[in-house]
Amino acid sequence: MKDVSIVEGFAPYGDYQTWYRITGDLTSGKVPMIVAHGGPGCTHDYVDSFKDIAATGRAVIHYDQVGNGKSTHLPEKGGDFWTVDFFKAELHNLIDHLGIRGGYCLLGQSWGGMLGAEFSVDQPEGLKALVIANSPASLKTWVAEANRLREALPAEVQATLLKHEEAGTTDSAEYVEASDVFNQRHVCRIVPMPPEVQRTFDAIAADPTVYHTMNGPNEFHVIGTMKDWTIEGRLSTINVPTLLISGRFDEATEACVQPYADEIPDVRWHIFEHSSHMPHVEEREACMAVVQAFLDTKAA
């Protein structure tokens, strides 16, 4: 990537601080792209590769959602605090803090795409284009599909997972090791994980407050406050061009993504044939090219 400017800062959000990083120039003339990370409870690290798009002259804004990464941590907060509305308001706050309300596009990955969809159905001022990457439209479908994928794991791995889930010992090393088998098939097929992806997993382990509260102990045992979440039936109000991204081996299977394709009026869908949940890592150059081409056409 050619040399581009990098600026980091904090956006005050009530009593909290949202860390952000701008790669590129917000005044370049191209609509900047905000990247919303997944989880809930991940960090910006694993989606860091989207900064590559700044080489095209479009500024790229990463941020850590409150509770995560370099933003304010609140391990004492419970399920009534960590809500979709809280994170939507944080995103609006960041947009206004950066002074880009006049025009921006949004890329959300996994939970970030769910958040992006929730944000976009409100037809927010200034949104020019939306990218929903590797995101389910319903967590009930997500769990059903995860269980289908799980049934294809080796029998001994399935037995280990079930044993610890029934015993309530999902924090055990044996359970984590068994979970990694699923992750290596359906989350990130690069083994060992690239350093930036490992940093995110390490960050979740260090402070799992948001992830455990809203999701659960892992990607397929979803027992948190979001377990009944769905945006199905509400997507038709999204009024900007939308790109869907998923991987052929993605835990966000085609069944998970299909409602976005069915309901959003102006939508297109690209499936990366050699990726699971992280095409931006697993097929980095190809993924950047697809996103860049979409944005250059729809959000110049």
N, C-alpha and C positions, 0 to 999 in steps of 0.2 A: 504494500500500500504506500502510495506517495505520502510525503510529509504533509500532515494536516495539524491544525491547532487543536489542543486538548485543554479544556477548562473544567475544573471540578468546583462544586460548591454545595451549599445546603439551602433548601427552601424551607422556611419556617411553616409548619403546619399545626396550628393551634399551639399546644405546649410541646410539640415534637419537631424533629428535624428530618427532612427527606434529603438524603444524599443524591446528587446527580452528577453526571459527566457529559459534557458536550464534545463530541469529536467532529471537527469541522467548523464552518462559519455560519452562524444563524442568519447572517445578512447576505448570503451568497446569491439570493434570488430564487433558489429552489426551496420548496416547502420542506421543512425539517421532518425527520421521522423519530418518533418516540418509541422506545422498546420497553414493553412491560413483561417482566420475567414471570416465571411460573411458580408452582408450589401448590397452594399458597404456602409461602414460607421459604422459597428459594432466594437466591441473590442474582445480581446481574452477571456474575462471572461466567456462567455456562452459556449465556447468549451474547457474550462479548464479541463474537465473530461478526455480528451485524454492523460493527463499526467499519467493516470493509467498504460499505456503501458510501461512506464519507469521501472516499477517493473519487467519486463521481461528481463531487461538488454539493452533495446534499448532506447537511449536518445530521448527525445521529445522536440522539439523547438517550443514554441509559440512566436508570435510577434504581435504587434499592427501596422497595416498599417498606414503610414503617414496620418495625418488628424484625427487620432482616438486614444483614450486611452492614453497611456503614451508616445506616439510618438509626434512629432511636429504637432501642430494644425495650420491650415492656413484658418481661417474663411473668409478671404478676397478673396480667390481664387474662380474662376468661372468654368464653364463647360469646357472651353478649357484647363484647367489645369488637372482636374481629369479624367484621361483616363486609358484604359486598359494597354497601353504601359508604362505609369508612374508606375503602380503597378507591372508590369512584371519586369521592370528594378530594382525596389526596392527589389524584391525577389532575383534576380540575385546578387544584391549588398550584401544582407544578407548572401547568400550562400558563397560568396567569403570572406566576412568579418570573417565568422566563420571557414573558412578553410576546408569546407566539399565538395568542388567541385568534389573530387574523388568518392563520393558516398553518396546519400541521397534519401529518398523517400518523397513524398508530399501528404498530405491529405488536401483537400479543402472542406469547408462546405458552401453550398448555393452559394453566390457570390464567396466565396473562391474556390469552385469547378469549377465555370466558369473561374476564373483566372487560376486555375490549368490546365484546359484544354487548354486555350490560351497559357500558358507557355509550355505545353507538346507537342503541335503540332509542335513546333520548334525543337523538339528532342534535348533538352538541355543536355550538357555534365554532366555526373554524375547521372542523374535521373535513379533510379532502379525500382521504382514502383509508381503507382498513385492510390489514393483513391478519388473518386468524391462522395461527400456525400450530398444528398438532393438538387441537382442542376438541373436547367433547361438547355437545350441546345439552347433554343430560348426564348426570352422574349415575343414575340408575342404569342407563345403557352402558356407561363406562365400566361399572362394576360387573355387569353381566358379561361384557366382552372380555374383561380382565379374567374372569373366572373361566371363560372358554379357552383363553390363551393359557391359563394356568393348568388346565387339564391336559395340555400337551407337554407339560414339563415331565421330567423323569419321575417315576412313581415315588422314589425315595425322597425327592425334593418336595413333592406334594404332601407326603406324610409328615415331613418335618414342619412344614408351614402350618398344617392343620393342628398338629400336636401343640405347638406354641400358641396358636390363636385360641384354642380351647382352654389352655392353661393360663392365659393372660400373661405369657412371658415373651411377648414380641420384642422385648429389648435384649434378648439373649443373643450371644454371638452366633449360635447355631442358626437361629431364625434369620439373622441378618445375612449370613452366608447363603442360606437357601433363597432369600429374596434376591440376592445378586444374580442368581441364575436367570430369573425372570428379567432383571434389568439388562443383562447382557444380550438378551434376545429382543426385547421390546422397548428399551429406553435408550440405550446407547450401545451400538454394536462394535464400537472401537474398544478393544481390550489390550492393555489397561486403559481406563478412561483418560482422555486428554486432561492436562493439568487444570485448565479453567473449569472443566466439569467437576473434577475432583474437589476443587475449592468450594463449589456450591454444596456438594454432598457433605463436606467437612463442616461447613457453616451450619447446615441443618442439624448435624449431630451435636454441634456446640450449643445451639439454642433452637430446639425444635418446637418452641411455643406455638407459633402460627401454624406450622405444618401439622402437628399433632392435634391441635384444637380444631382446625377447619377440615383437615383431610383424614388423618389417622396415621398409623405407624409406617405405612408404605403405600405403593401405588395401587395395590389391589385389595387391601383391607381398609376400605373407606368407611370409617365409623364416626367421623367428625361432624361438625355442624353443617357442612356443605352436602352431606350425603344424599339429601333429597333435592338438591338444586337442579333446576332445568331452565333453559331459555326457549325451549320449543314453544311455538305458537306466538312468540313475541318478536321474531326476527324480521318480519316484513316491513317494519318501520325504519330499518337501516337504509339510509338514502344516499350512501356514497359507494363508489366502486369498491368491491371487496375481493380479495384473493385468499383462497383457502390453500393451505399447505399440509401435507401429511406424508408419512413414509409407508412403504409397502408392508413393513414389519412393525408398524407403529402400534403401541398400546392404545392410542387414539385411532381405532380401526375405522374402516369406511362406514360402518354402521353408526359410529359415534359422530362422525363429521357430516353425514348425509343431511341432517335437518338444516344445517347452514346452507348447503347447496340447494335444498328444496325451497327454502323460505326467503332468503335474501334476494331482492329483485335483480341487482346488478352484481353477478358473482361468477367467478371462474375458479377451477380447482386443479392443482398440480400435485400429483403423487410421485414422490422420489423412490425409484425402484430399488435402491440399494441402502435405504435408510430405515431406521425405526422412528423413535420419538424426537430425534435431533438431526434432521437433515442439514441444519446450519453448521453442524460439526462433522457429520458423517459424509456429506457431499457438499462441502463448504462452497466451493467455487460455483457449482451448478445452482445451489440454493440462492446465493447472492445474485447470480445472473437473472434468475426468475423474478426475484423481488425487485431488483433494479429496473428490469424491463417493464414490469407492471407499474411501478411508481413513475417512471419517466413518461409513460403513456397516460396515466390517469391523474397524476399529481405533480405535474411539471412545475 
